[in-house]
Amino acid sequence: MRKVNTVQIAIVGGGIGGLTAAIALQQRGFSVRVYEAAASWQPVGKGIWLPTNALRALDRLGLSVPLMSCGWALAKIEILDCRDGLLQQVDLRLIAERLGYTTLSIRRADLHHVLCDHLLPETCQLDHRCTGFTQDEQRVTMHFADGSETVADLLIGADGLHSIIRQTLFPGIAVRYSGQTCLRGIASFTLPPPLAHTCQEWWDGEHRFGFSAIDERHVYWFAPLLAPAGGNETLATLQLAKRYATFPQPVPTLLQHTPPAEIILTDLYELPPLPSWWQRRVVLLGDAAHAMMPNLGQGGAQAIEDAIVLADCLSKLPLFETLHAYEQTRRPRVERIARAARLFSQIAHIRSGYLQWLRNRIVRLMPAWLSQRQLNWLYQFRE
Ligand SMILES: Cc1cc2nc3c(=O)[nH]c(=O)nc-3n(C[C@H](O)[C@H](O)[C@H](O)COP(=O)(O)OP(=O)(O)OC[C@H]3O[C@@H](n4cnc5c(N)ncnc54)[C@H](O)[C@@H]3O)c2cc1C
């Protein structure tokens, strides 16, 4: 029988992290409400790669099977340089043999549906934009844009990169522009059989282009490029066909098969490490706590891991010990991954021809056992 816990938990933000936390907490008997700013669900970002560690974590909630049934399992990741060809190859089947799951390429909307399907009815309150909160020793009160208020025992800030909960806790800490913006889209195209289950990422100094199938007839792609801060670039000024004309196939073809209205442009920001992930009755998770560069495909995965660890800690420990244990458990891993993601993006976008040549030689010479060892650590989800 479901254990009923009297702690009232409010989650601000119904993204990947907030919904996963709500499911994990409800499965442990907590009473939970999610407050989401959007008036209807419209997950931003087209597709997402859910790596092994995310699937292992979601397996704990019984979600890996429904996700596998609507996503596309990948067998290989290849990193290639536009002039020098293949630099590195990761056999995801070996990872799956060891850790149980490969990486899944999935539409964000499908991921969102699976998460929403596993919540109790009436969990989510849409059109509730939180504008801030106040807290004392007994409770926390959230304020919403429509003038309403809600009181809870614990507030989880899962409201993403520009989190209002984080800004209320740490008003002096701002996100940093990375110097990169990123295009994303879904092409109506069937990849040739050798690429059907491969994720390829092509490097060319200022530009990068990564893609994989998301189902039999569609390909999800993302393309980070160096650009000044300010978001002045538009699809028209970027002139995609010309910009990627020198990339090998199927890159130009994927762009041709993507309706321009379906392409999104997102400036990439990072969050510097916070002094703390919690204060009294308020705790942060996901991008609100540690927004990172998307290069390792780990931002969403880390939000999922956060959610499960936080729910586990809450079911075992008193509130304040919980929040301390949650941060102690999660922070070293998340910060190591964020550093690696930043380094990856700097290495991938080296512009000097000589340094690219040197980089390519070093990356090629990296022994397979070393990259496998790093991936084993990255893809392992342990509490
Ligand atoms: C180009 C790109 C590619 C990426 N690719 C991958 C990938 O392949 N794999 C991966 O794991 N990760 C990837 N990521 C990272 C991933 O998208 C994020 O890390 C993840 O979405 C974070 O989840 P979250 O729940 O913390 O925040 P979000 O998903 O941003 O959700 C936050 C939610 O809070 C709501 N909200 C915001 N403010 C308020 C408010 N004031 N009141 C109420 N609600 C509010 C928002 O509407 C939103 O629904 C990528 C990111 C980018 C930019």
The ligand as an ORCA input file, in Angstrom:
! r2SCAN-3c Opt
* xyz 0 1
  C      21.061     22.882    -27.364
  C      20.806     22.025    -26.152
  C      20.861     20.636    -26.282
  C      20.697     19.823    -25.161
  N      20.764     18.472    -25.309
  C      20.661     17.668    -24.225
  C      20.747     16.253    -24.365
  O      20.893     15.713    -25.481
  N      20.644     15.494    -23.236
  C      20.463     16.051    -21.988
  O      20.372     15.326    -20.994
  N      20.358     17.400    -21.845
  C      20.451     18.205    -22.917
  N      20.323     19.572    -22.774
  C      20.117     20.143    -21.428
  C      18.675     20.027    -20.982
  O      17.796     20.552    -21.957
  C      18.475     20.781    -19.675
  O      19.558     20.543    -18.808
  C      17.178     20.318    -19.002
  O      16.084     20.707    -19.788
  C      17.073     20.912    -17.607
  O      15.861     20.498    -17.047
  P      15.179     21.383    -15.907
  O      13.937     20.653    -15.517
  O      16.169     21.723    -14.878
  O      14.815     22.760    -16.626
  P      13.851     23.035    -17.853
  O      13.738     21.843    -18.714
  O      14.312     24.322    -18.449
  O      12.429     23.267    -17.184
  C      12.151     24.411    -16.420
  C      10.635     24.591    -16.373
  O      10.333     25.630    -15.449
  C       9.352     26.485    -16.006
  N       9.529     27.795    -15.386
  C      10.512     28.697    -15.603
  N      10.332     29.775    -14.812
  C       9.212     29.555    -14.093
  C       8.505     30.319    -13.098
  N       8.940     31.526    -12.707
  N       7.390     29.802    -12.546
  C       6.945     28.555    -12.929
  N       7.567     27.797    -13.877
  C       8.678     28.301    -14.442
  C       9.648     26.464    -17.511
  O       8.531     26.859    -18.260
  C      10.036     25.002    -17.717
  O       8.906     24.202    -17.980
  C      20.459     20.402    -23.888
  C      20.357     21.791    -23.763
  C      20.535     22.595    -24.880
  C      20.426     24.100    -24.721
*
